[in-house]
């Protein structure tokens, strides 16, 4: 008997006994529909940010970067002379700048979202022809999300089911869709490394998986870049970000991410040629989590390496 026929028959019986439903509206799916009914798939509120270099998500994230760089350089210049007295002028200045940059990036999270939204990308970043920050020649970070995430919309169920209901298959499915979108535009085709935002080991053990990694695997299958979950670690457990204010979210994840121990002393040969990193998470709200990951990655990857971000949902207006 034909194997494909048996598989089709078994799937039909399973659908009859345990009907699959749309992840958004709950309607029973037909055999050709996967996770979304036709209506919800057609109405998915796409951002189209994968086609737009300057978009609200990218503007917000680059404002965070710019704010952190400015505060980091100021703190570095203040700290460098004191350290230089002990370690010598050059070494003290270099170390002071590095430490100030890292601390400034993290502290800049608390004030950057509101100021960044008001000022926009042009005040802190070069125009579209250049694509670099004025300070430290930081590459402009591209940013894209698959859909707009709104509290009153049923489309919020997509990330909630993936994150809290163990729907790993849906995570890969929507990651595939996002990966196809990223590959179709001009901004993300040169990505050569994908890094998911890590969970604390205790939470990952309880959940059984990291939703960001599941989404990243889906993106990887379409974008063609490898996923590395052994670069960043979550060094401390944090509260859920869901019900926290902007300030609380920033403080909640401050210093929560670190490079894996083996990367703190030397960079593996396979990472030396990296030019474009894609950080992945499920939802972009204030950017606090991804910005803290960015800060940790900058301790090993120089500003010449572009670090961009991608999520399924973006909390913001169209």
PEDA-V752346 format. One line per field, one symbol per residue. ss: DSSP state (a for helix, b for strand, c for the rest). psi: psi as a letter, one per 40 degrees, with the letter a starting at -180 (. if undefined). Layout:
ss->???
psi->???
This chain:
ss->ccaaaaaaaaaaaaaaacccbccccccbcccccccccaaaaacccbccaaaccccaaaaaaaaaaaaaaaaaaaaaaaaaaaaaaaacaaaaaaaaaaaaaaaaaaacaaaaaaaaaaacccccbccccccbbcccccbcccbbbbbbcccccaaaaaaaaaaacccaaaaaaaaaaaaaaaaaccccccccbbbbccccaaaaaaacccaaaaaaaaaaaaacccbccccbbbcccccccccccaaaaaaaacccbbbcaaacccccaaaccccbbbbbbbbbcccaaaaaaaaaaccccccccbbbbbbbbbcccc
psi->ihdddddddddddddddghiihedeeihiideihdhidddddehgidfeeehdhidddddddddddddddddddddddddddddddeidddddddddddddddddddeddeddddddddidddeiiadedfiidhefhhhhihiidihhhdeieeddddddddeefgddddddddddddddddeiededehehhhihiiidddddddeihdddddddddddddeiihheediiheiiiihedeiidddddddehfeiiiideeedihideedehdhihhhidihceeddddddddddeedhieehhhiihidihgii.
